[in-house]
């Protein structure tokens, strides 16, 4: 069942399949499904990046239409103009900012757009369209020492893919994090046990907000030696599920199963004592007995009371709490950045621990990096205990 997501002649179309899967395509009000975009996006269906690439691609296709261009005739210089326009804050030699009334693309969004456009036009060239543009985009570069360190048998690497559209920004250690002391201030500011649980779990677990709002009670193994047998210490199984009524879903798609009343698999994330305390405070004081959906977070007010809580509701709650506390705008992902930086420091720079603890490992990264951390490893355990303040 398709659901319209945005307005305009070209728009992103979400398609809900009967088996619960979701895919994304680009729909033209005049001509139907955009064949080139649909063919490209089908490569990413079910991989977590299909929705992001759909919105990046539809914005580019709208710009082509505005400029009187098509994917078959656009040139490399035109793509450079587009990248300048979507990142511009003020009028520049390339012209007025393209996203008038919206925030310009930041560094990460520009990198994503560059990757999306390169892949799209290389696929066009495979079909015989605009091969000259593909030649300008399909560049190679010499590998850096960092590339060699990250790759399996890195000493054999002779060249790496390069993207001439990607911004050449300054590397930063981390992205925007929470203000100092924000966790304690927010815990005093929020009004309910559910909201305190959100603050505690985002702070100590490094969850994405879609992961948090998609958790089921069966995913929580909050005692030692749980029945799953996959982690001795209290933990949570983050499982990707399509078709949840609150539109929440985990980004990473680790395989999982529910058998004999026990969840196994998924992304295993360790749980701190503070998280367990917040959970029991919420369940014993506010969780409604009428809830039959089995999800952890529920709405507490209004006509939808007791229904699963949507990620947007959690974002708005944190935004209101941040302004009430005088902290400014607080976004859920700030907790994840702060958590990752703290774990990195506690793990004395061990990037493998941070990667596996936070679930950043895509299939490609898992193939390239030859070391993995065991969730039962004592070094891994000590790093998380120091992050949670349980070990000095």
C-alpha positions in Angstrom: 0.0 0.0 0.0 1.7 3.3 -1.1 1.7 6.3 1.2 2.4 9.8 -0.1 5.3 11.4 1.8 5.9 14.8 0.2 4.3 17.3 -2.1 5.3 18.4 -5.6 5.3 17.0 -9.1 8.2 14.8 -8.1 7.9 13.1 -4.7 9.2 10.3 -2.7 6.7 7.4 -2.5 6.8 4.8 0.3 5.5 1.4 -0.7 4.3 -0.9 2.0 4.4 -4.5 0.9 2.0 -7.2 2.1 4.8 -9.0 4.0 5.5 -5.8 6.0 8.6 -4.7 4.0 8.9 -1.1 2.9 10.6 0.3 -0.1 11.0 3.8 -1.6 10.8 5.1 -5.1 10.3 8.5 -6.9 6.9 9.2 -8.4 6.1 11.8 -11.0 2.6 13.1 -11.0 2.6 13.4 -14.7 4.5 10.2 -15.8 4.1 7.8 -12.9 7.1 6.0 -11.4 10.5 7.6 -12.4 12.1 4.6 -14.0 15.7 5.7 -13.6 15.3 6.6 -9.9 13.3 3.4 -9.2 16.0 1.3 -10.9 18.7 2.9 -8.8 16.8 2.8 -5.5 15.9 -0.8 -5.9 19.6 -1.6 -5.2 19.2 -0.3 -1.7 15.8 -1.7 -0.9 16.0 -3.2 2.6 19.5 -2.0 3.4 18.6 1.0 5.6 19.8 3.7 3.3 17.0 3.5 0.7 14.8 6.2 2.3 17.7 8.6 2.7 18.9 8.1 -0.9 15.3 8.5 -2.1 15.0 12.0 -0.6 18.5 13.0 -1.7 17.7 11.9 -5.3 14.3 13.5 -5.6 15.8 16.8 -4.5 18.4 16.5 -7.3 15.8 15.5 -9.9 13.6 18.5 -8.9 16.7 20.7 -9.4 17.3 19.2 -12.9 13.7 20.0 -13.8 14.1 23.6 -12.5 17.2 24.0 -14.6 15.7 22.5 -17.8 18.1 19.5 -17.7 17.7 15.7 -17.7 19.9 12.9 -16.4 20.9 12.1 -20.0 22.4 15.5 -20.7 23.5 16.9 -17.3 27.3 17.6 -17.1 29.9 17.4 -14.4 29.9 21.2 -14.1 26.1 21.1 -13.6 26.6 18.6 -10.7 29.2 20.9 -9.1 26.6 23.8 -9.3 24.0 21.6 -7.7 26.3 20.6 -4.8 27.1 24.3 -4.3 23.4 25.3 -4.4 22.2 22.7 -1.8 25.0 23.6 0.6 24.7 27.4 0.2 23.4 29.6 3.0 23.4 32.8 1.0 23.5 33.8 -2.7 26.8 32.9 -4.3 28.3 32.9 -7.8 26.5 29.6 -8.4 23.2 31.4 -7.8 20.6 31.5 -5.0 20.5 28.6 -2.5 18.4 25.8 -3.9 16.7 24.9 -0.7 15.0 28.2 0.0 13.1 28.2 3.3 14.9 25.0 4.4 18.2 24.3 6.1 21.1 23.9 3.6 22.8 20.5 3.6 25.5 20.1 6.2 28.7 18.2 5.7 27.3 14.7 6.3 24.3 15.4 4.0 26.6 16.7 1.3 28.7 13.6 1.5 25.5 11.4 1.3 24.3 13.4 -1.7 27.7 13.1 -3.5 27.6 9.3 -3.0 24.0 9.1 -4.1 24.6 11.1 -7.3 27.8 9.2 -8.2 26.0 5.9 -7.9 23.0 7.1 -9.8 25.0 8.4 -12.8 27.3 5.4 -12.9 24.3 3.2 -13.2 22.9 5.4 -16.0 26.2 4.9 -17.8 25.9 1.1 -17.5 22.7 1.5 -19.5 24.5 3.6 -22.1 23.4 7.1 -21.0 25.7 10.0 -20.3 28.9 7.9 -20.3 31.1 11.1 -20.4 29.7 12.2 -17.1 30.4 8.8 -15.6 34.0 9.0 -16.8 34.4 12.3 -14.8 32.9 10.8 -11.7 34.5 7.3 -11.7 37.9 8.4 -10.3 40.4 6.5 -8.2 42.9 7.7 -5.6 45.9 6.3 -3.7 45.0 4.7 -0.4 45.9 6.4 2.9 47.4 4.6 5.9 44.0 4.9 7.5 42.4 3.0 4.6 45.0 0.3 4.9 44.6 -0.1 8.6 40.8 -0.5 8.3 40.8 -3.0 5.5 41.4 -6.8 5.5 44.8 -7.4 3.9 45.2 -3.7 3.6 48.8 -4.0 2.4 47.4 -5.4 -0.9 45.3 -2.3 -1.7 46.6 -0.3 -4.6 43.8 2.2 -5.1 40.5 3.4 -3.7 37.3 4.9 -5.1 37.2 8.7 -5.1 34.2 11.0 -5.4 35.0 14.4 -7.0 31.6 15.8 -5.8 32.2 15.1 -2.1 33.0 18.1 0.1 36.6 18.4 1.3 35.8 19.4 4.8 38.1 19.3 7.9 37.9 16.0 9.8 36.4 16.3 13.3 36.7 13.9 16.1 33.0 14.0 16.8 29.8 15.8 15.9 27.7 18.0 18.1 27.3 16.6 21.6 25.2 17.4 24.6 26.0 20.5 26.7 28.0 19.6 29.9 25.7 18.3 32.6 22.7 18.1 30.3 21.8 14.6 31.5 21.3 15.6 35.1 19.5 18.8 34.2 17.1 16.9 31.9 16.4 14.3 34.5 15.2 17.0 36.9 13.2 18.8 34.1 11.2 16.0 32.5 7.7 15.3 34.0 7.3 11.5 33.8 9.0 8.2 34.5 8.8 7.4 30.8 10.7 10.5 29.9 13.3 9.8 32.5 13.7 6.4 31.0 14.3 8.0 27.6 17.0 10.3 29.0 18.7 7.4 30.9 18.6 4.9 28.0 19.8 7.4 25.4 22.6 8.5 27.7 23.9 5.1 28.7 22.9 3.0 25.7 23.7 5.1 22.7 20.5 4.2 21.0 19.1 5.8 17.9 15.6 7.2 18.6 14.1 4.8 16.0 15.7 1.9 17.9 14.3 3.1 21.2 10.7 3.6 20.0 10.8 0.2 18.3 11.7 -1.8 21.4 9.3 -4.5 22.5 9.2 -5.8 26.1 10.4 -9.2 24.8 13.6 -7.5 23.5 14.7 -6.7 27.1 16.8 -9.2 28.9 17.5 -7.2 32.0 19.0 -9.9 34.3 22.1 -12.0 34.5 22.3 -15.1 32.3 19.2 -14.5 30.3 17.5 -17.3 28.4 18.9 -16.3 25.0 22.4 -17.4 26.1 24.0 -14.7 24.0 25.2 -12.3 26.7 25.8 -13.1 30.4 25.1 -9.5 31.5 21.8 -7.5 31.3 21.2 -6.5 27.7 18.8 -5.5 25.0 18.2 -7.1 21.5 17.7 -4.3 19.0 15.6 -6.0 16.2 14.7 -4.4 12.9 10.9 -4.7 12.3 9.0 -3.3 9.4 5.4 -2.2 9.6 5.2 -1.0 13.3 2.2 1.2 13.9 4.4 4.1 15.2 6.7 4.0 12.1 9.7 3.3 14.3 12.4 0.9 13.1 16.0 0.1 13.8 18.5 1.2 11.1 20.7 -1.9 11.3 19.2 -5.1 10.1 21.0 -7.8 12.1 19.2 -11.2 11.8 17.0 -12.2 14.7 14.4 -14.7 15.7 11.7 -15.2 18.3 11.4 -18.9 19.3 10.2 -20.6 22.5 9.2 -17.2 23.8 12.7 -15.8 23.6 14.3 -13.2 21.3 17.7 -14.2 19.9 20.0 -12.3 17.6 19.6 -8.7 16.5 22.1 -6.0 17.8 23.0 -6.8 21.4 23.4 -3.6 23.5 24.5 -3.8 27.1 22.4 -2.1 29.8 23.6 -0.1 32.7 22.2 -0.3 36.3 20.7 3.2 35.9 18.8 2.0 32.8 17.4 -1.0 34.7 16.3 1.3 37.6 14.6 3.7 35.2 12.9 0.7 33.5 11.4 -0.6 36.7 10.3 2.9 37.8 8.4 3.3 34.5 6.9 -0.2 34.4 5.7 -0.1 38.1 4.3 3.5 38.0 3.1 4.4 34.5 3.0 1.5 32.0 -0.7 0.9 31.3 -2.2 -2.5 31.9 -4.5 -2.0 28.9 -1.5 -2.0 26.5 -1.7 -5.2 24.4 0.9 -4.3 21.7 3.9 -5.4 23.8 6.0 -2.3 23.0 8.0 -0.5 25.6 7.2 3.2 25.1 3.6 4.3 25.0 1.7 7.6 24.7 0.4 8.9 28.0 -2.2 11.5 27.1 -4.9 12.3 24.5 -7.1 10.0 22.4 -4.1 7.8 21.5 -3.2 7.0 25.2 -1.7 3.6 25.6 -0.7 3.3 21.9 3.0 3.0 20.9 4.9 6.2 21.1 6.3 7.5 17.8 9.9 8.8 17.4 8.6 12.2 16.6 6.9 12.4 20.0 10.2 11.6 21.7 12.0 14.3 19.7 9.4 16.9 20.6 9.5 15.9 24.3 13.3 16.4 24.4 13.1 19.6 22.5 10.6 21.0 25.0 12.6 19.8 28.0 15.8 21.3 26.6 14.3 24.7 26.2 12.6 24.5 29.7 16.0 23.6 31.2 17.8 26.5 29.4 19.9 24.1 27.4 18.6 25.1 24.0 17.6 22.6 21.3 18.2 19.0 22.4 18.1 16.3 19.7 18.1 12.6 20.4 21.2 12.0 18.4 23.3 14.3 20.6 23.1 11.6 23.2 24.5 9.0 20.8 27.4 11.3 19.8 28.2 12.0 23.5 27.9 8.3 24.4 30.3 7.3 21.6 32.9 9.8 22.6 32.7 8.8 26.2 33.1 5.1 25.3 36.0 5.9 23.0 37.8 7.6 25.9 37.0 4.8 28.4 38.1 2.2 25.9 41.4 4.1 25.4 40.9 4.6 21.7 39.7 1.1 20.8 37.5 1.8 17.8 36.4 -1.8 17.5 34.7 -1.6 20.9 32.9 1.6 20.0 31.8 0.3 16.6 30.4 -2.9 18.0 28.9 -1.3 21.1 27.0 1.3 19.0 26.0 -0.9 16.1 27.7 1.1 13.4 29.0 -2.0 11.6 27.4 -2.2 8.1 27.9 -5.4 6.1 30.7 -3.8 4.1 32.5 -2.7 7.2 32.2 -6.1 8.8 33.8 -7.7 5.7 36.7 -5.2 5.7 37.6 -5.1 9.4 39.0 -8.3 10.7 38.6 -7.7 14.4 35.4 -8.0 16.4 34.7 -7.5 20.1 32.9 -10.1 22.1 30.0 -8.7 24.2 31.2 -10.9 27.1 34.8 -9.7 26.8 36.2 -8.2 30.1 37.8 -5.2 28.4 34.5 -4.4 26.7 32.7 -4.8 30.0 35.3 -2.5 31.8 35.0 0.2 29.1 31.2 0.3 29.5 31.4 0.3 33.3 33.7 3.3 33.2 31.3 5.0 30.8 28.5 4.5 33.2 30.5 5.7 36.2 30.4 2.2 37.9 34.1 1.7 37.6 36.9 4.2 38.4 
